[in-house]
Amino acid sequence: MLPEFSVVIPTYQQPALLLKCLDALGRQRLPRDQFEIIVVDEGNSPETEMAVHLFAKQIARDGGPLEVRYLGQPERQGPAAARNRGWRAARGRVIAFTDDDCLPESEWLMSALACFKRGAQVMSGQLRVHLPNQPTPLDRTATILKRAEFMSANCFCRKSTLERVGGFEEAFDTAWREDSDLQFKFIQAGIPIGKCTEAVVVYHIRPCPWYGLLRDERNNSYDALLYKRHPSLFRERIPSYRRQVIQYYVSVISVCLSLIGLLTGQGAIAMIGLSIWAILSADLIIRHLPHDPLTWTTIKHAVLTALATPFLSVYWRLHGAFKYKVLYL
């Protein structure tokens, strides 16, 4: 008998977190013969494979049956490619996607099953986001996740609908915008996307180094790709942060103007450019300062982040525009 669900989990060098996710899936209220688990390992690592096999043995001892499969990727191509391999190998009628650092609650699959019995084609669950207790620059990340309409960390698709739209676009070779691209493909194909708030996945945001937000500016390149593929839906569904982007461009242009003034001996031009940059930078620094009690370290990190962000943001936006040949500025 075919299972109702195939749970697909892409993973990369996080066996400890993966085991917590698998343990949460082992506690589902849905009978175990009604779903299978497919782990697609981007790292193709022996440690991850061993963790999956150990979990499968533990489940068998606890009374199974629950089929758990491990698929090692020959090379790392990103979570979109890993999810595609998982759902194409799946036996279930419905594909349930989550991530290795997520914890599906015990009613996750049972709640989704009720929706699909009523005729659902694609469903998005609820992602419950928890921030770490210590001071962190990740409040913006949490806000983005809470506002997202469709997240690959918690969504359900009939296998037939994935076949119809071709699954995830593998040009998104990092964990950014690949789920929005799939959402837009469903919309363009006329496939309705429902919401199942009872299907809850818990995501604990882990602490990251202070420069984590600077590293994330690379995502602007993938925004350009999403914009090229779905310009109308991008403008409708993705926040533009236009005022902030303009501020970044003006900040970068003012520095360039100041340098030109210095090189050409135009002191007035150099001072104008430097003054504009200083005003904009002061505003960015104030907005980057944490709400917690300030320390020299947090002030230093806020200053460095505020000064570097405009240049990185503009660089990656232009990089995406050139790479994907689209007017995304």
TAHUTA-V493338 format. One line per field, one symbol per residue. ss: DSSP state (H for helix, E for strand, L for the rest). phi: phi as a letter, one per 30 degrees, with the letter a starting at -180 (. if undefined). psi: psi as a letter, one per 20 degrees, with the letter a starting at -180 (. if undefined). Layout:
ss=???
phi=???
psi=???
This chain:
ss=LLLLEEEEEEELLLHHHHHHHHHHHHLLLLLHHHEEEEEEELLLLHHHHHHHHHHHHHHHHLLLLLEEEEEELLLLLLHHHHHHHHHHLLLLLEEEEEELLEEELLLHHHHHHHHHHLLLLEEEEEEEEELLLLLLLLHHHHHHHHHLLLLLLLEEEEHHHHHHHLLLLLLLLLLLLHHHHHHHHHHHLLLLEEEEEEEEEEEELLLLLLLHHHHHLLHHHHHHHHHHHLHHHHHHHLLLLHHHHHHHHHHHHHHHHHHHHHHHLLHHHHHHHHHHHHHHHHHHHHHHLLLLLLLHHHHHHHHHHHHHHHHHHHHHHHHHHHHLLLLLL
phi=.dddbbdcbdbahbdddeddddddddcdddeddcabbbcccddhceddddddddddddddddjgdbdbccbcdebdbjddddddddddcdcddbcccbcdccbdddceddddedddddjdcbbccccccbddddebdceddddddddddbbddabbbeedddddciidddddcbdaidddddeddddddicdccbcdddcbcbcddebdededddddededddddddddbedddddccechedddddddddddddddddddddcicdddddddddddddddddddeddddddedbeddddddddddddeeddddedddeddddchbdcc
psi=ppqgqoopoqqollhghghgghghhijqhpqhjjqrpopoohilqhgggggghgggggghhiibqoppqpopphqpjrhghghghghhiqiqhpppprrikqnprhjghgghhhghhjjqgpqpapooppqqhrpqjjhhghggghiphopiinrppphhhghhijbqoihnjrmpihhhggghhgghikoqorpniinpppoopqqrqhjhhghihhhhhhhhghgghmgghghhhpphlgggggggghgghhgggggggghjjnhggghgghggggghhgghgghipqirpqrhghgghgggghhhggggggghghghgggjlqmo.
